[in-house]
Amino acid sequence: MLSHDVKIHYTRGMKRFTDEPILSLIDWIEQRKAQFPDGDVSFEIMSPSASFSATPGKMVEANGVRYIHRTYQNVLDLAEVTRCRLKSVHPSGPWVQVVFTPTCETSQVRESNDSEKYGVQTAFAQIRKLEDPSVAADMRRALVEAGVRTRNSLIDLGVNRGDELQLVHELNPAMQCTGVDHCASALDVARERFISQQFEFIEFDINRIDEMYLKRYDILFSLGTLHSPGIDSKRVFMWCVQHLLNPDGSVVIGFPNCRWVEGQPVYGGRTKNRREQDLSLVVKDVYFVKKYLQQHRFIVTVFGKYYLFVVGVKQKQGNVS
């Protein structure tokens, strides 16, 4: 049963939504998914262009119909919260037919202690994080705020195949980069991509990074790795700030706030025993890194959507906390 008193509108056998609240759409989509788990979900809404200047959620009238104005962004968000992908839209006069297809409930990243958990033969290798607009824009902002354009060296913990180093290189072609990872197959790909002597890739367990002899760097960077359950993240992070960072160096740590399903980020991480998203663990990790950096006289900013970036820039003498 739907949780609202929904007026059912059907046209040509198609469910049509007009003035129902958004929770009615959510409940109806979930009901259809339960009835037809292997099928698409199709419905109609008034075209967003019919009242383009209207505020989303406002009751308006167009073409003789009173309806709640929805935007295409609302449609994308509706797909995400109902664990679907937007498959297609088909304008038909003032109406738009929307087709959702349910997504797999399982993340592409499997729990494992194997060093090839993120290797080139896994589903994870098909993910292209920097082709997602939010991830790419947030990562570029983080690197720019860390001063990547004027710095000389960077170390990337958990570099994998080096996707983020491509962005680093575009922002500063002269940057000397060192990547550390324990996945041999991913590092082989990175070495093939970045053949210049300014790139160095080291196969090593980050949990034992204090056993390595490394120089100091201008930027300490890590995306996702320090949130991994297999990493003693607090100890590793503190040691790296103390021993791998130049006195005036910057820090960029990205914590995943999503899971990857069918190559797409789905907002919010999940714990093993919950179907719904739970941000408690990532918030705890973000708070620890932020507080530690502030205690060591860094100016810290936190932002992001699918990845929460913590950027620490060393305070200059005379700055007030």
Secondary structure, DSSP 8 states (H G I E B T S, - for coil): --SS----EEETTEEE-SS--HHHHHHHHHHHHHH-TTS-EEEEEE-GGGGTTS-TT-EEEETTEEEE---HHHHHHHHHHTTEEEEEEEEETTEEEEEEEE--SS-SS-----TTTTSTTSGGGG--GGGSHHHHHHHHHHHHHTTTTT--EEEEET-TT-HHHHHHHHH-TT-EEEEEES-HHHHHHHHHH--STTEEEEE--GGGGGGS----EEEEEEESGGG-TTS-HHHHHHHHHHHTEEEEEEEEEEEE-EEEETTEEEES---TT-SS---HHHHHHHHHHHHHHHHTTEEEEEE-SSEEEEEEEE--TT---
